[in-house]
Structure formats: C-alpha cells, structure tokens
Amino acid sequence: MRTIKTTSGEAISIDGDLLAVMEALYKEVTAKREFERSFEDMVKEIQHLIGQMDEEERRTYLAESLFLNTVKYENDKLEAYMKKLSKK
C-alpha cells in the first residue's frame, strides 16, 4: 500500500480512507499547534498531501469527501427540521 507524508513526515496510507487523512490533518495542524492554527495552515497541509497523490487517488478521495459532506449536510438539514418541529 502506498503512503504519503505530512509536512512533518508522518506517513498516511493511501487506501481510500478519508477519515484516516482527516485524523492525520487534525494531528498535524490542529493538535500540534494546540488549536493555534489558521485556515491557511490547514489549506497548506491539505495541498501538500494532495500534491503527493496521483489522479486516481485524488478522484477516490474527492468522491469520499463529497459523500461524507453530503451525509453531513443531510443530517444538518434534518436536525434543523426536527428543531423546527419541536418548537411547534
């Protein structure tokens, strides 16, 4: 299995597991900096990881990301609707 590395050298297996990449990003950018990070810091690290992926890997992770974000969006919409119903 192929791996890519964060800017500090932590290896991430490229196997289509978006949550593993997200966890690595959290550790690399957020936790290491004790929550003192910016939007630009995260984008820079994401771009670093994407730059190491080939076209097929990027497609795989984009599809996984869109799926995960669609589920999150649907859940947020449902939560808002449920709150609206509970107020009535």
N, CA, C and O atoms as a CHARMM CRD file, in Angstrom:
* protein
*
  352
    1    1 MET  N      0.85000  -1.18200   0.00000 PROA 1      0.00000
    2    1 MET  CA     0.00000   0.00000   0.00000 PROA 1      0.00000
    3    1 MET  C      0.89100   1.23800   0.00000 PROA 1      0.00000
    4    1 MET  O      1.88100   1.31400   0.72700 PROA 1      0.00000
    5    2 ARG  N      0.51900   2.18800  -0.81900 PROA 2      0.00000
    6    2 ARG  CA     1.28000   3.41700  -0.94500 PROA 2      0.00000
    7    2 ARG  C      1.01000   4.35400   0.22900 PROA 2      0.00000
    8    2 ARG  O     -0.07400   4.33700   0.81100 PROA 2      0.00000
    9    3 THR  N      1.99300   5.15900   0.56500 PROA 3      0.00000
   10    3 THR  CA     1.81900   6.14600   1.63100 PROA 3      0.00000
   11    3 THR  C      2.25400   7.52000   1.12400 PROA 3      0.00000
   12    3 THR  O      3.06300   7.64500   0.20400 PROA 3      0.00000
   13    4 ILE  N      1.69300   8.52600   1.75200 PROA 4      0.00000
   14    4 ILE  CA     2.14000   9.90000   1.56000 PROA 4      0.00000
   15    4 ILE  C      2.53800  10.40900   2.94100 PROA 4      0.00000
   16    4 ILE  O      2.26800   9.75500   3.94800 PROA 4      0.00000
   17    5 LYS  N      3.17700  11.57400   2.98900 PROA 5      0.00000
   18    5 LYS  CA     3.64700  12.08700   4.27600 PROA 5      0.00000
   19    5 LYS  C      3.18800  13.51700   4.50700 PROA 5      0.00000
   20    5 LYS  O      3.07900  14.32100   3.58100 PROA 5      0.00000
   21    6 THR  N      2.92300  13.80500   5.77400 PROA 6      0.00000
   22    6 THR  CA     2.61400  15.17200   6.17700 PROA 6      0.00000
   23    6 THR  C      3.90400  15.98700   6.10300 PROA 6      0.00000
   24    6 THR  O      4.97900  15.43500   5.86900 PROA 6      0.00000
   25    7 THR  N      3.79500  17.29000   6.29900 PROA 7      0.00000
   26    7 THR  CA     4.99200  18.13200   6.24000 PROA 7      0.00000
   27    7 THR  C      6.00100  17.77500   7.33000 PROA 7      0.00000
   28    7 THR  O      7.19200  18.04500   7.17200 PROA 7      0.00000
   29    8 SER  N      5.55400  17.18300   8.41700 PROA 8      0.00000
   30    8 SER  CA     6.49100  16.77700   9.47400 PROA 8      0.00000
   31    8 SER  C      6.96700  15.34000   9.30300 PROA 8      0.00000
   32    8 SER  O      7.77100  14.85200  10.09800 PROA 8      0.00000
   33    9 GLY  N      6.46800  14.65500   8.25700 PROA 9      0.00000
   34    9 GLY  CA     6.96300  13.31300   7.96000 PROA 9      0.00000
   35    9 GLY  C      6.10100  12.16300   8.41800 PROA 9      0.00000
   36    9 GLY  O      6.49700  11.00900   8.25400 PROA 9      0.00000
   37   10 GLU  N      4.92300  12.43000   8.99200 PROA 10     0.00000
   38   10 GLU  CA     4.03700  11.34000   9.40800 PROA 10     0.00000
   39   10 GLU  C      3.45900  10.65700   8.17000 PROA 10     0.00000
   40   10 GLU  O      2.91900  11.31800   7.28300 PROA 10     0.00000
   41   11 ALA  N      3.57700   9.33400   8.11700 PROA 11     0.00000
   42   11 ALA  CA     3.08000   8.57600   6.96700 PROA 11     0.00000
   43   11 ALA  C      1.57400   8.34800   7.07000 PROA 11     0.00000
   44   11 ALA  O      1.03600   8.09000   8.14700 PROA 11     0.00000
   45   12 ILE  N      0.91100   8.45000   5.91900 PROA 12     0.00000
   46   12 ILE  CA    -0.52300   8.18700   5.82200 PROA 12     0.00000
   47   12 ILE  C     -0.71800   7.18300   4.70400 PROA 12     0.00000
   48   12 ILE  O     -0.29300   7.42000   3.57400 PROA 12     0.00000
   49   13 SER  N     -1.36200   6.05700   5.01000 PROA 13     0.00000
   50   13 SER  CA    -1.65700   5.06100   3.98400 PROA 13     0.00000
   51   13 SER  C     -2.73500   5.59000   3.05800 PROA 13     0.00000
   52   13 SER  O     -3.75200   6.11600   3.51200 PROA 13     0.00000
   53   14 ILE  N     -2.51200   5.45000   1.76700 PROA 14     0.00000
   54   14 ILE  CA    -3.48700   5.89100   0.77300 PROA 14     0.00000
   55   14 ILE  C     -4.29300   4.67300   0.34400 PROA 14     0.00000
   56   14 ILE  O     -3.91000   3.93300  -0.56300 PROA 14     0.00000
   57   15 ASP  N     -5.42800   4.48700   1.02800 PROA 15     0.00000
   58   15 ASP  CA    -6.26800   3.32000   0.75300 PROA 15     0.00000
   59   15 ASP  C     -7.74000   3.70700   0.60500 PROA 15     0.00000
   60   15 ASP  O     -8.62000   2.84900   0.67300 PROA 15     0.00000
   61   16 GLY  N     -8.00300   4.99300   0.40300 PROA 16     0.00000
   62   16 GLY  CA    -9.37000   5.46600   0.23400 PROA 16     0.00000
   63   16 GLY  C    -10.07000   5.81500   1.52900 PROA 16     0.00000
   64   16 GLY  O    -11.24900   6.17100   1.51400 PROA 16     0.00000
   65   17 ASP  N     -9.36900   5.72200   2.65800 PROA 17     0.00000
   66   17 ASP  CA    -9.96400   6.00500   3.96200 PROA 17     0.00000
   67   17 ASP  C     -9.83000   7.49100   4.28300 PROA 17     0.00000
   68   17 ASP  O     -8.81100   7.92600   4.82000 PROA 17     0.00000
   69   18 LEU  N    -10.85200   8.25900   3.95600 PROA 18     0.00000
   70   18 LEU  CA   -10.83000   9.69800   4.17200 PROA 18     0.00000
   71   18 LEU  C    -10.65900  10.05000   5.64700 PROA 18     0.00000
   72   18 LEU  O     -9.97400  11.01800   5.97700 PROA 18     0.00000
   73   19 LEU  N    -11.26600   9.28300   6.52300 PROA 19     0.00000
   74   19 LEU  CA   -11.16900   9.59900   7.95000 PROA 19     0.00000
   75   19 LEU  C     -9.73900   9.49300   8.45600 PROA 19     0.00000
   76   19 LEU  O     -9.35300  10.23400   9.35900 PROA 19     0.00000
   77   20 ALA  N     -8.94100   8.58600   7.89400 PROA 20     0.00000
   78   20 ALA  CA    -7.52900   8.47700   8.28300 PROA 20     0.00000
   79   20 ALA  C     -6.77300   9.74300   7.88100 PROA 20     0.00000
   80   20 ALA  O     -5.92300  10.22700   8.62800 PROA 20     0.00000
   81   21 VAL  N     -7.08300  10.27400   6.70900 PROA 21     0.00000
   82   21 VAL  CA    -6.44300  11.51000   6.25600 PROA 21     0.00000
   83   21 VAL  C     -6.89800  12.67400   7.14000 PROA 21     0.00000
   84   21 VAL  O     -6.08500  13.51600   7.52200 PROA 21     0.00000
   85   22 MET  N     -8.17600  12.72500   7.46000 PROA 22     0.00000
   86   22 MET  CA    -8.69400  13.78900   8.32000 PROA 22     0.00000
   87   22 MET  C     -8.05900  13.73600   9.70900 PROA 22     0.00000
   88   22 MET  O     -7.73000  14.77500  10.28100 PROA 22     0.00000
   89   23 GLU  N     -7.89000  12.54700  10.24500 PROA 23     0.00000
   90   23 GLU  CA    -7.24500  12.39100  11.55200 PROA 23     0.00000
   91   23 GLU  C     -5.79700  12.87000  11.48900 PROA 23     0.00000
   92   23 GLU  O     -5.32300  13.54500  12.40400 PROA 23     0.00000
   93   24 ALA  N     -5.09900  12.52300  10.42000 PROA 24     0.00000
   94   24 ALA  CA    -3.71500  12.97500  10.26300 PROA 24     0.00000
   95   24 ALA  C     -3.65200  14.49500  10.15800 PROA 24     0.00000
   96   24 ALA  O     -2.75700  15.11800  10.72900 PROA 24     0.00000
   97   25 LEU  N     -4.59300  15.09500   9.43200 PROA 25     0.00000
   98   25 LEU  CA    -4.64200  16.55200   9.33600 PROA 25     0.00000
   99   25 LEU  C     -4.91000  17.18500  10.69700 PROA 25     0.00000
  100   25 LEU  O     -4.29300  18.19000  11.05000 PROA 25     0.00000
  101   26 TYR  N     -5.81500  16.60800  11.44700 PROA 26     0.00000
  102   26 TYR  CA    -6.11000  17.11700  12.79000 PROA 26     0.00000
  103   26 TYR  C     -4.85400  17.08800  13.66100 PROA 26     0.00000
  104   26 TYR  O     -4.51500  18.07400  14.31500 PROA 26     0.00000
  105   27 LYS  N     -4.17400  15.94900  13.65700 PROA 27     0.00000
  106   27 LYS  CA    -2.96100  15.82800  14.48000 PROA 27     0.00000
  107   27 LYS  C     -1.87800  16.78300  14.02200 PROA 27     0.00000
  108   27 LYS  O     -1.22700  17.43900  14.83500 PROA 27     0.00000
  109   28 GLU  N     -1.69000  16.85600  12.70400 PROA 28     0.00000
  110   28 GLU  CA    -0.61000  17.66600  12.14100 PROA 28     0.00000
  111   28 GLU  C     -0.83400  19.16500  12.30900 PROA 28     0.00000
  112   28 GLU  O      0.09400  19.89400  12.66000 PROA 28     0.00000
  113   29 VAL  N     -2.03200  19.62100  12.06800 PROA 29     0.00000
  114   29 VAL  CA    -2.28200  21.06400  12.04600 PROA 29     0.00000
  115   29 VAL  C     -2.90700  21.56200  13.34600 PROA 29     0.00000
  116   29 VAL  O     -2.45400  22.55800  13.90900 PROA 29     0.00000
  117   30 THR  N     -3.92700  20.88900  13.81800 PROA 30     0.00000
  118   30 THR  CA    -4.68200  21.39500  14.96700 PROA 30     0.00000
  119   30 THR  C     -4.03700  21.01800  16.29700 PROA 30     0.00000
  120   30 THR  O     -3.72900  21.89500  17.10400 PROA 30     0.00000
  121   31 ALA  N     -3.83500  19.74100  16.53200 PROA 31     0.00000
  122   31 ALA  CA    -3.32400  19.29600  17.83100 PROA 31     0.00000
  123   31 ALA  C     -1.88700  19.74400  18.07800 PROA 31     0.00000
  124   31 ALA  O     -1.56500  20.21200  19.17000 PROA 31     0.00000
  125   32 LYS  N     -1.02500  19.60800  17.08000 PROA 32     0.00000
  126   32 LYS  CA     0.38100  20.00200  17.26800 PROA 32     0.00000
  127   32 LYS  C      0.52200  21.47600  17.58900 PROA 32     0.00000
  128   32 LYS  O      1.44700  21.88600  18.28900 PROA 32     0.00000
  129   33 ARG  N     -0.39300  22.25900  17.07800 PROA 33     0.00000
  130   33 ARG  CA    -0.32100  23.70500  17.28900 PROA 33     0.00000
  131   33 ARG  C     -1.24000  24.15600  18.42000 PROA 33     0.00000
  132   33 ARG  O     -1.47700  25.34900  18.61200 PROA 33     0.00000
  133   34 GLU  N     -1.75000  23.17900  19.16300 PROA 34     0.00000
  134   34 GLU  CA    -2.61600  23.44400  20.31600 PROA 34     0.00000
  135   34 GLU  C     -3.74700  24.41700  19.95000 PROA 34     0.00000
  136   34 GLU  O     -4.01100  25.38800  20.66000 PROA 34     0.00000
  137   35 PHE  N     -4.40400  24.12400  18.82300 PROA 35     0.00000
  138   35 PHE  CA    -5.54500  24.87400  18.31400 PROA 35     0.00000
  139   35 PHE  C     -5.18700  26.28800  17.84200 PROA 35     0.00000
  140   35 PHE  O     -6.07700  27.06800  17.50400 PROA 35     0.00000
  141   36 GLU  N     -3.89200  26.62300  17.81700 PROA 36     0.00000
  142   36 GLU  CA    -3.43600  27.91700  17.30600 PROA 36     0.00000
  143   36 GLU  C     -3.04300  27.74100  15.84400 PROA 36     0.00000
  144   36 GLU  O     -1.86000  27.73600  15.50300 PROA 36     0.00000
  145   37 ARG  N     -4.04100  27.59800  14.99400 PROA 37     0.00000
  146   37 ARG  CA    -3.79600  27.40600  13.57100 PROA 37     0.00000
  147   37 ARG  C     -4.79600  28.24100  12.79700 PROA 37     0.00000
  148   37 ARG  O     -5.80300  28.69700  13.34000 PROA 37     0.00000
  149   38 SER  N     -4.50600  28.43300  11.53200 PROA 38     0.00000
  150   38 SER  CA    -5.37200  29.26000  10.70100 PROA 38     0.00000
  151   38 SER  C     -5.93500  28.43800   9.54400 PROA 38     0.00000
  152   38 SER  O     -5.52900  27.30200   9.30200 PROA 38     0.00000
  153   39 PHE  N     -6.86500  29.04100   8.85600 PROA 39     0.00000
  154   39 PHE  CA    -7.41100  28.45100   7.64000 PROA 39     0.00000
  155   39 PHE  C     -6.27100  28.16500   6.66300 PROA 39     0.00000
  156   39 PHE  O     -6.21900  27.10000   6.04900 PROA 39     0.00000
  157   40 GLU  N     -5.36900  29.11900   6.53100 PROA 40     0.00000
  158   40 GLU  CA    -4.24300  28.97200   5.61100 PROA 40     0.00000
  159   40 GLU  C     -3.33100  27.81200   5.99400 PROA 40     0.00000
  160   40 GLU  O     -2.81100  27.11800   5.12000 PROA 40     0.00000
  161   41 ASP  N     -3.13200  27.59700   7.29800 PROA 41     0.00000
  162   41 ASP  CA    -2.31400  26.46900   7.75500 PROA 41     0.00000
  163   41 ASP  C     -2.91400  25.14400   7.29300 PROA 41     0.00000
  164   41 ASP  O     -2.20600  24.26500   6.80200 PROA 41     0.00000
  165   42 MET  N     -4.22000  25.01500   7.45800 PROA 42     0.00000
  166   42 MET  CA    -4.88800  23.76800   7.07200 PROA 42     0.00000
  167   42 MET  C     -4.86100  23.58900   5.56000 PROA 42     0.00000
  168   42 MET  O     -4.58600  22.49300   5.07100 PROA 42     0.00000
  169   43 VAL  N     -5.14200  24.64700   4.82000 PROA 43     0.00000
  170   43 VAL  CA    -5.12700  24.56200   3.35800 PROA 43     0.00000
  171   43 VAL  C     -3.73900  24.17700   2.86100 PROA 43     0.00000
  172   43 VAL  O     -3.60900  23.36300   1.94700 PROA 43     0.00000
  173   44 LYS  N     -2.71600  24.75100   3.45100 PROA 44     0.00000
  174   44 LYS  CA    -1.32900  24.43700   3.04700 PROA 44     0.00000
  175   44 LYS  C     -1.03600  22.95400   3.25000 PROA 44     0.00000
  176   44 LYS  O     -0.44500  22.31500   2.37900 PROA 44     0.00000
  177   45 GLU  N     -1.44100  22.40400   4.38500 PROA 45     0.00000
  178   45 GLU  CA    -1.19100  20.98000   4.65300 PROA 45     0.00000
  179   45 GLU  C     -2.01300  20.10500   3.71500 PROA 45     0.00000
  180   45 GLU  O     -1.50800  19.10100   3.21200 PROA 45     0.00000
  181   46 ILE  N     -3.26200  20.46500   3.47200 PROA 46     0.00000
  182   46 ILE  CA    -4.09700  19.69900   2.53600 PROA 46     0.00000
  183   46 ILE  C     -3.46300  19.71700   1.15200 PROA 46     0.00000
  184   46 ILE  O     -3.37000  18.67700   0.49900 PROA 46     0.00000
  185   47 GLN  N     -3.02700  20.88200   0.70300 PROA 47     0.00000
  186   47 GLN  CA    -2.38700  20.98000  -0.61200 PROA 47     0.00000
  187   47 GLN  C     -1.11300  20.14100  -0.67600 PROA 47     0.00000
  188   47 GLN  O     -0.81000  19.54000  -1.70700 PROA 47     0.00000
  189   48 HSD  N     -0.38200  20.10400   0.41200 PROA 48     0.00000
  190   48 HSD  CA     0.82600  19.27400   0.48700 PROA 48     0.00000
  191   48 HSD  C      0.47600  17.79900   0.27800 PROA 48     0.00000
  192   48 HSD  O      1.15800  17.09700  -0.46900 PROA 48     0.00000
  193   49 LEU  N     -0.58200  17.33300   0.93500 PROA 49     0.00000
  194   49 LEU  CA    -0.99500  15.93500   0.79700 PROA 49     0.00000
  195   49 LEU  C     -1.52500  15.65200  -0.60400 PROA 49     0.00000
  196   49 LEU  O     -1.16800  14.64000  -1.20700 PROA 49     0.00000
  197   50 ILE  N     -2.37000  16.53200  -1.12500 PROA 50     0.00000
  198   50 ILE  CA    -2.93200  16.34600  -2.46400 PROA 50     0.00000
  199   50 ILE  C     -1.82100  16.29200  -3.51600 PROA 50     0.00000
  200   50 ILE  O     -1.90100  15.52800  -4.47700 PROA 50     0.00000
  201   51 GLY  N     -0.80100  17.10100  -3.32400 PROA 51     0.00000
  202   51 GLY  CA     0.30800  17.14100  -4.26600 PROA 51     0.00000
  203   51 GLY  C      1.05500  15.82100  -4.39400 PROA 51     0.00000
  204   51 GLY  O      1.74100  15.58600  -5.38900 PROA 51     0.00000
  205   52 GLN  N      0.92400  14.96900  -3.40100 PROA 52     0.00000
  206   52 GLN  CA     1.59400  13.66700  -3.42700 PROA 52     0.00000
  207   52 GLN  C      0.72600  12.55800  -4.02000 PROA 52     0.00000
  208   52 GLN  O      1.20000  11.44100  -4.22600 PROA 52     0.00000
  209   53 MET  N     -0.53300  12.86300  -4.29300 PROA 53     0.00000
  210   53 MET  CA    -1.46100  11.86600  -4.81700 PROA 53     0.00000
  211   53 MET  C     -1.47400  11.88600  -6.34100 PROA 53     0.00000
  212   53 MET  O     -1.26600  12.92700  -6.96500 PROA 53     0.00000
  213   54 ASP  N     -1.72200  10.72200  -6.92500 PROA 54     0.00000
  214   54 ASP  CA    -1.91300  10.69100  -8.37600 PROA 54     0.00000
  215   54 ASP  C     -3.38700  10.98300  -8.68800 PROA 54     0.00000
  216   54 ASP  O     -4.20800  11.12700  -7.78200 PROA 54     0.00000
  217   55 GLU  N     -3.70000  11.06500  -9.95800 PROA 55     0.00000
  218   55 GLU  CA    -5.05700  11.44500 -10.38500 PROA 55     0.00000
  219   55 GLU  C     -6.12900  10.50300  -9.82700 PROA 55     0.00000
  220   55 GLU  O     -7.16900  10.96400  -9.35800 PROA 55     0.00000
  221   56 GLU  N     -5.89100   9.22000  -9.87200 PROA 56     0.00000
  222   56 GLU  CA    -6.87900   8.24800  -9.38400 PROA 56     0.00000
  223   56 GLU  C     -7.09300   8.37800  -7.87200 PROA 56     0.00000
  224   56 GLU  O     -8.22200   8.28300  -7.39000 PROA 56     0.00000
  225   57 GLU  N     -6.01400   8.59300  -7.13500 PROA 57     0.00000
  226   57 GLU  CA    -6.14300   8.77900  -5.68300 PROA 57     0.00000
  227   57 GLU  C     -6.93600  10.04800  -5.37400 PROA 57     0.00000
  228   57 GLU  O     -7.78200  10.05400  -4.48000 PROA 57     0.00000
  229   58 ARG  N     -6.66400  11.10800  -6.10700 PROA 58     0.00000
  230   58 ARG  CA    -7.43000  12.34700  -5.89000 PROA 58     0.00000
  231   58 ARG  C     -8.90900  12.13500  -6.18800 PROA 58     0.00000
  232   58 ARG  O     -9.76300  12.63800  -5.45800 PROA 58     0.00000
  233   59 ARG  N     -9.22000  11.40100  -7.24600 PROA 59     0.00000
  234   59 ARG  CA   -10.62300  11.10200  -7.57800 PROA 59     0.00000
  235   59 ARG  C    -11.28700  10.31600  -6.45200 PROA 59     0.00000
  236   59 ARG  O    -12.41500  10.61100  -6.05700 PROA 59     0.00000
  237   60 THR  N    -10.57900   9.31500  -5.94200 PROA 60     0.00000
  238   60 THR  CA   -11.11500   8.48100  -4.86300 PROA 60     0.00000
  239   60 THR  C    -11.42300   9.32300  -3.62300 PROA 60     0.00000
  240   60 THR  O    -12.49500   9.19700  -3.03100 PROA 60     0.00000
  241   61 TYR  N    -10.48200  10.17400  -3.23900 PROA 61     0.00000
  242   61 TYR  CA   -10.67900  10.99200  -2.04300 PROA 61     0.00000
  243   61 TYR  C    -11.71400  12.09400  -2.25900 PROA 61     0.00000
  244   61 TYR  O    -12.42100  12.46100  -1.32000 PROA 61     0.00000
  245   62 LEU  N    -11.81500  12.62300  -3.46400 PROA 62     0.00000
  246   62 LEU  CA   -12.85500  13.60200  -3.75000 PROA 62     0.00000
  247   62 LEU  C    -14.23200  12.96000  -3.62400 PROA 62     0.00000
  248   62 LEU  O    -15.13300  13.53300  -3.01000 PROA 62     0.00000
  249   63 ALA  N    -14.39600  11.77400  -4.20300 PROA 63     0.00000
  250   63 ALA  CA   -15.68500  11.07900  -4.11400 PROA 63     0.00000
  251   63 ALA  C    -16.03900  10.78800  -2.65400 PROA 63     0.00000
  252   63 ALA  O    -17.18300  10.98600  -2.24500 PROA 63     0.00000
  253   64 GLU  N    -15.07800  10.32500  -1.87700 PROA 64     0.00000
  254   64 GLU  CA   -15.32000  10.03100  -0.45800 PROA 64     0.00000
  255   64 GLU  C    -15.67200  11.31100   0.29500 PROA 64     0.00000
  256   64 GLU  O    -16.56500  11.30700   1.14300 PROA 64     0.00000
  257   65 SER  N    -14.98100  12.39500  -0.00800 PROA 65     0.00000
  258   65 SER  CA   -15.24500  13.67300   0.64600 PROA 65     0.00000
  259   65 SER  C    -16.63600  14.19400   0.30300 PROA 65     0.00000
  260   65 SER  O    -17.36200  14.66000   1.18100 PROA 65     0.00000
  261   66 LEU  N    -17.00300  14.11500  -0.96400 PROA 66     0.00000
  262   66 LEU  CA   -18.34600  14.55900  -1.35300 PROA 66     0.00000
  263   66 LEU  C    -19.42900  13.72600  -0.68100 PROA 66     0.00000
  264   66 LEU  O    -20.44900  14.25900  -0.24500 PROA 66     0.00000
  265   67 PHE  N    -19.20900  12.42800  -0.60000 PROA 67     0.00000
  266   67 PHE  CA   -20.18500  11.56600   0.07100 PROA 67     0.00000
  267   67 PHE  C    -20.32100  11.96100   1.53700 PROA 67     0.00000
  268   67 PHE  O    -21.43000  12.16100   2.03100 PROA 67     0.00000
  269   68 LEU  N    -19.20300  12.07200   2.22100 PROA 68     0.00000
  270   68 LEU  CA   -19.22400  12.41200   3.64300 PROA 68     0.00000
  271   68 LEU  C    -19.86900  13.77400   3.88100 PROA 68     0.00000
  272   68 LEU  O    -20.65100  13.93700   4.81800 PROA 68     0.00000
  273   69 ASN  N    -19.54700  14.74300   3.04300 PROA 69     0.00000
  274   69 ASN  CA   -20.12800  16.07400   3.19500 PROA 69     0.00000
  275   69 ASN  C    -21.61300  16.09500   2.86800 PROA 69     0.00000
  276   69 ASN  O    -22.36300  16.86200   3.47300 PROA 69     0.00000
  277   70 THR  N    -22.05100  15.27600   1.93000 PROA 70     0.00000
  278   70 THR  CA   -23.47700  15.18000   1.61700 PROA 70     0.00000
  279   70 THR  C    -24.24800  14.59900   2.79800 PROA 70     0.00000
  280   70 THR  O    -25.32800  15.08300   3.13700 PROA 70     0.00000
  281   71 VAL  N    -23.70200  13.57500   3.41600 PROA 71     0.00000
  282   71 VAL  CA   -24.34100  12.98500   4.59800 PROA 71     0.00000
  283   71 VAL  C    -24.40900  14.01700   5.72300 PROA 71     0.00000
  284   71 VAL  O    -25.44000  14.13900   6.38500 PROA 71     0.00000
  285   72 LYS  N    -23.32700  14.75700   5.94600 PROA 72     0.00000
  286   72 LYS  CA   -23.30000  15.79000   6.97900 PROA 72     0.00000
  287   72 LYS  C    -24.34400  16.87200   6.67400 PROA 72     0.00000
  288   72 LYS  O    -25.06400  17.31500   7.56800 PROA 72     0.00000
  289   73 TYR  N    -24.41800  17.28500   5.42900 PROA 73     0.00000
  290   73 TYR  CA   -25.39300  18.29300   5.01400 PROA 73     0.00000
  291   73 TYR  C    -26.81900  17.80700   5.26300 PROA 73     0.00000
  292   73 TYR  O    -27.64800  18.53900   5.80300 PROA 73     0.00000
  293   74 GLU  N    -27.09400  16.56300   4.86300 PROA 74     0.00000
  294   74 GLU  CA   -28.42900  15.99600   5.08300 PROA 74     0.00000
  295   74 GLU  C    -28.76300  15.93100   6.56300 PROA 74     0.00000
  296   74 GLU  O    -29.88300  16.24900   6.96200 PROA 74     0.00000
  297   75 ASN  N    -27.80600  15.52400   7.37800 PROA 75     0.00000
  298   75 ASN  CA   -28.03700  15.44300   8.82300 PROA 75     0.00000
  299   75 ASN  C    -28.29000  16.82500   9.42400 PROA 75     0.00000
  300   75 ASN  O    -29.14800  16.97600  10.29300 PROA 75     0.00000
  301   76 ASP  N    -27.54700  17.83300   8.96500 PROA 76     0.00000
  302   76 ASP  CA   -27.75400  19.19000   9.45100 PROA 76     0.00000
  303   76 ASP  C    -29.14300  19.70100   9.07500 PROA 76     0.00000
  304   76 ASP  O    -29.81500  20.33900   9.88500 PROA 76     0.00000
  305   77 LYS  N    -29.56800  19.42000   7.84900 PROA 77     0.00000
  306   77 LYS  CA   -30.90600  19.83300   7.40600 PROA 77     0.00000
  307   77 LYS  C    -31.98000  19.13300   8.23900 PROA 77     0.00000
  308   77 LYS  O    -32.94900  19.76300   8.66300 PROA 77     0.00000
  309   78 LEU  N    -31.80900  17.85400   8.46900 PROA 78     0.00000
  310   78 LEU  CA   -32.76400  17.10100   9.26700 PROA 78     0.00000
  311   78 LEU  C    -32.81000  17.61800  10.70100 PROA 78     0.00000
  312   78 LEU  O    -33.88800  17.73300  11.28400 PROA 78     0.00000
  313   79 GLU  N    -31.65600  17.93000  11.26800 PROA 79     0.00000
  314   79 GLU  CA   -31.60900  18.46700  12.62400 PROA 79     0.00000
  315   79 GLU  C    -32.36300  19.79300  12.71100 PROA 79     0.00000
  316   79 GLU  O    -33.11400  20.02100  13.65900 PROA 79     0.00000
  317   80 ALA  N    -32.16700  20.66000  11.73100 PROA 80     0.00000
  318   80 ALA  CA   -32.86800  21.94600  11.71100 PROA 80     0.00000
  319   80 ALA  C    -34.37500  21.73800  11.59500 PROA 80     0.00000
  320   80 ALA  O    -35.15700  22.42000  12.25700 PROA 80     0.00000
  321   81 TYR  N    -34.77000  20.79800  10.75600 PROA 81     0.00000
  322   81 TYR  CA   -36.19300  20.49900  10.58900 PROA 81     0.00000
  323   81 TYR  C    -36.78300  19.94800  11.88700 PROA 81     0.00000
  324   81 TYR  O    -37.88900  20.32700  12.27300 PROA 81     0.00000
  325   82 MET  N    -36.06000  19.06500  12.55600 PROA 82     0.00000
  326   82 MET  CA   -36.54700  18.48400  13.81600 PROA 82     0.00000
  327   82 MET  C    -36.67400  19.56200  14.89700 PROA 82     0.00000
  328   82 MET  O    -37.62200  19.54200  15.68200 PROA 82     0.00000
  329   83 LYS  N    -35.73500  20.49000  14.94200 PROA 83     0.00000
  330   83 LYS  CA   -35.81100  21.58600  15.90400 PROA 83     0.00000
  331   83 LYS  C    -37.04100  22.45400  15.63000 PROA 83     0.00000
  332   83 LYS  O    -37.74200  22.87700  16.54900 PROA 83     0.00000
  333   84 LYS  N    -37.28200  22.70600  14.34800 PROA 84     0.00000
  334   84 LYS  CA   -38.44000  23.50000  13.96300 PROA 84     0.00000
  335   84 LYS  C    -39.72900  22.80400  14.39400 PROA 84     0.00000
  336   84 LYS  O    -40.64600  23.45200  14.89900 PROA 84     0.00000
  337   85 LEU  N    -39.80100  21.47900  14.19400 PROA 85     0.00000
  338   85 LEU  CA   -40.98800  20.73500  14.59600 PROA 85     0.00000
  339   85 LEU  C    -41.18000  20.72200  16.10700 PROA 85     0.00000
  340   85 LEU  O    -42.30800  20.79300  16.59300 PROA 85     0.00000
  341   86 SER  N    -40.08800  20.63300  16.84300 PROA 86     0.00000
  342   86 SER  CA   -40.19100  20.57900  18.30600 PROA 86     0.00000
  343   86 SER  C    -40.64400  21.89300  18.90100 PROA 86     0.00000
  344   86 SER  O    -41.18000  21.90800  20.00900 PROA 86     0.00000
  345   87 LYS  N    -40.44600  22.99800  18.20100 PROA 87     0.00000
  346   87 LYS  CA   -40.87200  24.31300  18.68500 PROA 87     0.00000
  347   87 LYS  C    -42.36900  24.53800  18.51300 PROA 87     0.00000
  348   87 LYS  O    -42.95200  25.40700  19.16100 PROA 87     0.00000
  349   88 LYS  N    -42.98200  23.75600  17.64200 PROA 88     0.00000
  350   88 LYS  CA   -44.41800  23.93200  17.36600 PROA 88     0.00000
  351   88 LYS  C    -45.27000  23.33400  18.44300 PROA 88     0.00000
  352   88 LYS  O    -46.49700  23.39500  18.36500 PROA 88     0.00000
